[in-house]
Amino acid sequence: MFTRRSTRSLLLLCLLVATPSLSMAAEPITENPRRPPIRSTDRRLRSLLEEGLRTSPTLRALVARLRVSDVVVYLQCEGPGAPDGRLTFVSSVAGSRYVVVRMGRFSRVKQIAMMAHELQHAVEIADNPSIVDGDSLVREYKRIGYINQWSNLPGVAFDTDAAVRAGEQVLRELMQEDYSY
């Protein structure tokens, strides 16, 4: 038989188990609970992303924007001779949009800057909920971007000024960090 005190203790215990922590419950939830927004099976790319996040405020801002979005980015590295970088829309399923970023393999600084360039494209997708497949991606890039005539990708390759600026800014931040010793 439960007493009033044991019932209260049991209720308190249930509440404590059900609530992850009082401090977390008091904070507003501002991030999408799905983590991480950027995924890779490539250890080198994960390491470069971590280095970039430590060094570059611009890259941190891009990743923070992706954390609160429905876009999931998969990073892949292709072999020598591959295009510098490209983003492909994969799927829109269960409230998430999935893209793949493929990059060539080159110096760590250039690869982190290219990662930022491609993540800016992912942010552009995150900012436009009407992009739900490859066709809607092309329509939007015809509107906000331009055809990259220097690309060695098959077919039409698009770019945006914002992505070019993001890559250049991260490159400056990384170079400043490399030479600040």
RAVENZI-V88635 format. One record per pair of residues at least 12 apart in sequence whose C-alpha atoms are under 7 Angstrom apart, sorted by the first residue. I is the first residue (numbers start at 0). J is the second residue. Records with the same first field share a line. If there is no record, write none. Layout:
BEGIN
I = J + J
END
This chain:
BEGIN
30 = 66 + 67
31 = 66 + 67 + 68
36 = 65 + 66 + 70 + 71 + 72
37 = 71 + 72 + 73
38 = 72 + 73 + 74
39 = 73 + 74 + 75
41 = 75
47 = 107 + 111
48 = 111
51 = 111
54 = 173 + 176
55 = 169 + 172 + 173
57 = 169
58 = 115 + 169
61 = 118 + 119 + 122
64 = 122
65 = 122
68 = 125
69 = 94 + 95 + 96 + 125
70 = 95 + 96 + 97 + 125
71 = 95 + 96 + 97 + 98
72 = 97 + 98 + 99 + 100
73 = 98 + 99 + 100
74 = 99 + 100 + 101
75 = 100 + 101 + 102
76 = 101 + 102 + 103 + 104
77 = 101 + 102 + 103 + 104
78 = 103 + 104
79 = 103 + 104
80 = 103
81 = 103
82 = 102 + 103 + 151 + 152
83 = 102 + 103
84 = 100 + 101 + 102 + 103 + 113 + 117
85 = 100 + 101 + 102 + 117
86 = 98 + 99 + 100 + 101 + 117
87 = 99 + 100
88 = 132 + 133
90 = 132
91 = 131 + 132
96 = 131
100 = 117
108 = 170 + 173
109 = 170
112 = 166 + 167 + 169 + 170
113 = 166
115 = 165 + 166 + 169
116 = 162 + 163 + 165 + 166
117 = 162
119 = 162 + 165
120 = 162
140 = 157
143 = 159
144 = 157 + 158 + 159
145 = 157 + 158 + 159
146 = 158
END
